Amino acid sequence: MTFYNHRGVRITDSYVSVDGRRYSVRDLQGVRTTRGPFNRMVVRALGGGVSLIAMAILMGAVMPVAMTAAFGLAGLLAVGSAFVLSRTHPRELMLWANFRGMELMLIKTRDSIEVGKLTRALRRALERDARYSALSY
């Protein structure tokens, strides 16, 4: 029975195939997803924006009002651009499993829906294998 077959990944009730490599479902354990690091531009824009806003708040008593407002506005624009960048350049999602004692990254993508489908299919395959192995004794 095939649970998933798309973009070079095939998950059946007996094996998982990723880019031509086959792994037995019985040998896979500890299936989990992780997120990769944030995009560098998101971190830089957020850090710069927060710094400008902090400068506007802390130096507001000794700076002219127009300069304080300019720092605050520039900080808000930088934080807004960080938000937009985080949406247009999302973090990578990785699907991992333990295969015979080794860490194995099955797939890496930015598509959260795809990772969700893969995770559900792999969990179904693992549950089906567990049921059959329990009945075979």
ROVOTOR-583807 format. One line per field, with one value per residue: residue number from 1; x, y, z of N, C-alpha, C in turn; residue in three letters. Coordinates in pm, whole numbers, always signed. Example, Ala and Ser with C-alpha at 12.3 -4.5 7.8 and 13.67 -1.06 7.14 Angstrom:
BEGIN
vexse	1, 2
n.east	+1319, +1285
n.north	-569, -225
n.up	+780, +708
ca.east	+1230, +1367
ca.north	-450, -106
ca.up	+780, +714
c.east	+1320, +1290
c.north	-330, +3
c.up	+780, +787
lumfi	ALA, SER
# end
This chain:
BEGIN
vexse	1, 2, 3, 4, 5, 6, 7, 8, 9, 10, 11, 12, 13, 14, 15, 16, 17, 18, 19, 20, 21, 22, 23, 24, 25, 26, 27, 28, 29, 30, 31, 32, 33, 34, 35, 36, 37, 38, 39, 40, 41, 42, 43, 44, 45, 46, 47, 48, 49, 50, 51, 52, 53, 54, 55, 56, 57, 58, 59, 60, 61, 62, 63, 64, 65, 66, 67, 68, 69, 70, 71, 72, 73, 74, 75, 76, 77, 78, 79, 80, 81, 82, 83, 84, 85, 86, 87, 88, 89, 90, 91, 92, 93, 94, 95, 96, 97, 98, 99, 100, 101, 102, 103, 104, 105, 106, 107, 108, 109, 110, 111, 112, 113, 114, 115, 116, 117, 118, 119, 120, 121, 122, 123, 124, 125, 126, 127, 128, 129, 130, 131, 132, 133, 134, 135, 136, 137
n.east	+84, +63, +139, +230, +350, +544, +744, +996, +989, +873, +645, +566, +392, +601, +853, +1055, +1134, +1371, +1490, +1589, +1711, +1642, +1472, +1393, +1079, +1057, +1305, +1310, +1286, +1178, +1062, +1062, +1015, +1208, +1306, +1493, +1753, +1676, +1636, +1912, +1879, +1634, +1697, +1889, +1744, +1547, +1704, +1831, +1606, +1492, +1704, +1707, +1456, +1493, +1697, +1555, +1373, +1538, +1708, +1535, +1486, +1699, +1733, +1616, +1262, +1186, +1403, +1394, +1145, +1206, +1401, +1241, +1042, +1199, +1291, +1051, +982, +1194, +1146, +898, +974, +1131, +933, +787, +988, +1028, +799, +812, +1047, +1054, +1157, +1352, +1212, +1273, +1256, +1322, +1458, +1550, +1765, +1861, +2024, +2147, +2129, +1901, +1825, +1538, +1399, +1422, +1268, +1088, +821, +556, +317, +374, +565, +402, +224, +406, +499, +264, +206, +432, +405, +166, +254, +442, +274, +111, +303, +373, +136, +114, +349, +298, +85, +204, +334
n.north	-117, +219, +520, +774, +949, +1147, +1395, +1252, +1112, +830, +659, +363, +80, -86, +24, +326, +549, +772, +988, +772, +607, +343, +273, +59, +43, -74, -28, +238, +489, +723, +954, +1289, +1646, +1934, +2279, +2492, +2747, +3103, +3330, +3528, +3799, +3859, +3844, +4045, +4276, +4281, +4308, +4556, +4724, +4701, +4807, +5074, +5162, +5132, +5322, +5554, +5559, +5560, +5781, +5985, +6193, +6368, +6429, +6614, +6635, +6573, +6421, +6203, +6098, +6029, +5827, +5639, +5587, +5486, +5256, +5116, +5071, +4904, +4681, +4606, +4538, +4318, +4142, +4105, +3991, +3754, +3619, +3594, +3455, +3184, +2969, +2670, +2343, +2028, +1679, +1423, +1101, +816, +577, +264, +336, +566, +918, +1038, +1250, +1286, +1460, +1802, +2108, +2412, +2409, +2383, +2241, +2024, +1890, +1824, +1641, +1439, +1362, +1266, +1051, +889, +830, +684, +462, +357, +296, +102, -96, -157, -270, -500, -637, -690, -867, -1085, -1248
n.up	+0, -89, +66, +11, -270, -432, -589, -595, -358, -198, -1, +137, +282, +351, +286, +261, +13, -94, -323, -480, -288, -68, +234, +495, +654, +901, +1015, +1074, +1317, +1569, +1430, +1332, +1299, +1223, +1238, +1030, +1046, +1090, +817, +723, +656, +774, +1045, +1064, +984, +1182, +1413, +1363, +1348, +1606, +1751, +1659, +1750, +2025, +2063, +2001, +2213, +2444, +2402, +2368, +2550, +2527, +2261, +1973, +1900, +1637, +1544, +1718, +1645, +1383, +1419, +1553, +1358, +1148, +1276, +1313, +1046, +971, +1139, +1035, +773, +837, +924, +684, +524, +669, +604, +327, +287, +425, +703, +658, +661, +804, +776, +987, +1083, +1279, +1160, +1185, +1403, +1308, +1239, +1009, +751, +588, +415, +303, +296, +216, +219, +417, +410, +249, +409, +623, +501, +432, +688, +808, +635, +674, +946, +938, +791, +971, +1188, +1071, +1017, +1278, +1373, +1210, +1280, +1545, +1524, +1405, +1585
ca.east	+0, +140, +82, +276, +436, +552, +875, +1108, +970, +766, +629, +474, +384, +722, +977, +1056, +1231, +1402, +1591, +1647, +1757, +1531, +1489, +1285, +998, +1087, +1430, +1295, +1231, +1196, +1032, +1038, +1044, +1280, +1313, +1627, +1775, +1610, +1707, +2002, +1823, +1530, +1763, +1953, +1641, +1484, +1801, +1845, +1482, +1481, +1807, +1662, +1345, +1552, +1765, +1453, +1316, +1639, +1767, +1425, +1490, +1808, +1731, +1496, +1145, +1188, +1503, +1340, +1040, +1271, +1457, +1130, +980, +1293, +1290, +926, +994, +1286, +1075, +797, +1040, +1170, +813, +759, +1093, +1006, +689, +850, +1160, +1034, +1262, +1342, +1163, +1342, +1196, +1430, +1426, +1665, +1771, +1964, +2115, +2201, +2035, +1877, +1736, +1463, +1368, +1437, +1189, +1025, +677, +508, +210, +442, +624, +290, +178, +510, +500, +144, +221, +532, +346, +71, +333, +500, +165, +70, +408, +365, +21, +144, +452, +237, +0, +281, +391
ca.north	+0, +342, +631, +901, +934, +1279, +1460, +1163, +1047, +730, +594, +249, +13, -163, +98, +468, +574, +914, +1008, +645, +525, +278, +245, -24, +110, -137, +25, +381, +522, +862, +1048, +1423, +1758, +2046, +2400, +2545, +2882, +3215, +3396, +3630, +3933, +3877, +3870, +4178, +4380, +4286, +4364, +4699, +4794, +4707, +4901, +5210, +5193, +5150, +5451, +5659, +5562, +5597, +5912, +6079, +6308, +6460, +6457, +6687, +6551, +6527, +6314, +6089, +6042, +5968, +5699, +5548, +5548, +5398, +5128, +5046, +5024, +4789, +4567, +4566, +4466, +4187, +4059, +4070, +3897, +3623, +3553, +3563, +3363, +3106, +2878, +2535, +2236, +1903, +1558, +1335, +972, +733, +459, +173, +408, +687, +1026, +1041, +1355, +1234, +1567, +1940, +2193, +2528, +2388, +2319, +2147, +1903, +1821, +1767, +1522, +1336, +1315, +1182, +927, +806, +780, +577, +344, +302, +236, -22, -194, -200, -359, -628, -708, -738, -981, -1197, -1333
ca.up	+0, -99, +143, -44, -387, -493, -593, -565, -228, -199, +128, +133, +413, +380, +268, +227, -92, -110, -428, -522, -175, +1, +376, +546, +755, +1031, +1068, +1102, +1448, +1610, +1322, +1385, +1210, +1283, +1156, +1008, +1101, +1026, +709, +777, +636, +874, +1173, +1056, +982, +1313, +1507, +1334, +1384, +1752, +1797, +1632, +1841, +2158, +2063, +2007, +2348, +2544, +2375, +2343, +2639, +2492, +2117, +1927, +1875, +1498, +1532, +1791, +1560, +1266, +1463, +1580, +1232, +1077, +1347, +1280, +906, +968, +1198, +936, +664, +890, +921, +544, +482, +732, +533, +189, +294, +549, +745, +601, +747, +777, +831, +1033, +1143, +1315, +1075, +1235, +1492, +1245, +1209, +866, +706, +473, +320, +348, +208, +279, +206, +540, +376, +200, +525, +698, +429, +447, +826, +829, +559, +740, +1072, +901, +754, +1094, +1265, +1001, +1041, +1419, +1387, +1148, +1354, +1668, +1489, +1351, +1691
c.east	+89, +67, +117, +367, +439, +695, +991, +1099, +851, +763, +524, +469, +509, +852, +950, +1166, +1247, +1516, +1664, +1700, +1636, +1568, +1368, +1211, +1028, +1213, +1423, +1229, +1248, +1174, +998, +1069, +1119, +1278, +1457, +1639, +1694, +1697, +1791, +1944, +1711, +1593, +1826, +1850, +1574, +1578, +1820, +1723, +1465, +1584, +1764, +1548, +1398, +1625, +1665, +1395, +1417, +1694, +1660, +1430, +1596, +1812, +1609, +1384, +1147, +1287, +1456, +1233, +1101, +1333, +1347, +1064, +1070, +1297, +1165, +928, +1085, +1219, +967, +859, +1090, +1051, +782, +862, +1073, +893, +729, +968, +1148, +1152, +1242, +1291, +1233, +1269, +1309, +1374, +1557, +1658, +1890, +2070, +2176, +2091, +2022, +1781, +1667, +1435, +1389, +1364, +1135, +873, +624, +396, +270, +501, +515, +238, +278, +509, +380, +157, +321, +480, +244, +145, +393, +393, +119, +174, +402, +249, +51, +249, +396, +149, +80, +340, +297
c.north	+124, +454, +767, +873, +1067, +1331, +1372, +1095, +954, +661, +486, +187, -67, -84, +247, +488, +725, +926, +879, +557, +472, +246, +165, +52, +54, -79, +174, +401, +671, +963, +1183, +1527, +1866, +2162, +2444, +2686, +2987, +3269, +3510, +3770, +3961, +3915, +4009, +4290, +4393, +4348, +4514, +4778, +4808, +4805, +5046, +5253, +5216, +5283, +5565, +5672, +5615, +5738, +6020, +6203, +6409, +6494, +6542, +6588, +6495, +6413, +6187, +6018, +5972, +5833, +5596, +5497, +5454, +5260, +5048, +4994, +4902, +4664, +4516, +4490, +4329, +4091, +4013, +3969, +3758, +3546, +3512, +3466, +3279, +3014, +2742, +2438, +2108, +1789, +1460, +1203, +904, +607, +375, +246, +534, +791, +1038, +1154, +1306, +1342, +1703, +2028, +2312, +2514, +2312, +2218, +2015, +1821, +1757, +1640, +1407, +1277, +1225, +1048, +833, +750, +669, +449, +278, +235, +104, -132, -246, -295, -498, -706, -759, -861, -1103, -1287, -1438
c.up	+0, -26, +82, -163, -462, -483, -547, -430, -239, -64, +112, +272, +446, +365, +243, +125, -109, -210, -465, -410, -101, +145, +423, +657, +894, +1095, +1100, +1237, +1472, +1500, +1383, +1278, +1290, +1185, +1146, +1065, +1025, +914, +769, +765, +736, +1007, +1173, +1058, +1117, +1417, +1487, +1375, +1533, +1808, +1775, +1724, +1983, +2168, +2073, +2146, +2448, +2525, +2352, +2428, +2597, +2343, +2082, +1891, +1733, +1479, +1603, +1706, +1438, +1303, +1488, +1454, +1152, +1143, +1315, +1137, +897, +1028, +1103, +820, +710, +888, +779, +493, +544, +664, +392, +182, +421, +578, +679, +706, +706, +847, +860, +1084, +1183, +1230, +1119, +1316, +1434, +1228, +1058, +834, +579, +369, +386, +247, +287, +279, +327, +513, +330, +315, +609, +633, +445, +587, +853, +757, +627, +872, +1043, +865, +877, +1180, +1202, +1023, +1184, +1439, +1329, +1225, +1486, +1641, +1446, +1459, +1737
lumfi	MET, THR, PHE, TYR, ASN, HIS, ARG, GLY, VAL, ARG, ILE, THR, ASP, SER, TYR, VAL, SER, VAL, ASP, GLY, ARG, ARG, TYR, SER, VAL, ARG, ASP, LEU, GLN, GLY, VAL, ARG, THR, THR, ARG, GLY, PRO, PHE, ASN, ARG, MET, VAL, VAL, ARG, ALA, LEU, GLY, GLY, GLY, VAL, SER, LEU, ILE, ALA, MET, ALA, ILE, LEU, MET, GLY, ALA, VAL, MET, PRO, VAL, ALA, MET, THR, ALA, ALA, PHE, GLY, LEU, ALA, GLY, LEU, LEU, ALA, VAL, GLY, SER, ALA, PHE, VAL, LEU, SER, ARG, THR, HIS, PRO, ARG, GLU, LEU, MET, LEU, TRP, ALA, ASN, PHE, ARG, GLY, MET, GLU, LEU, MET, LEU, ILE, LYS, THR, ARG, ASP, SER, ILE, GLU, VAL, GLY, LYS, LEU, THR, ARG, ALA, LEU, ARG, ARG, ALA, LEU, GLU, ARG, ASP, ALA, ARG, TYR, SER, ALA, LEU, SER, TYR
# end
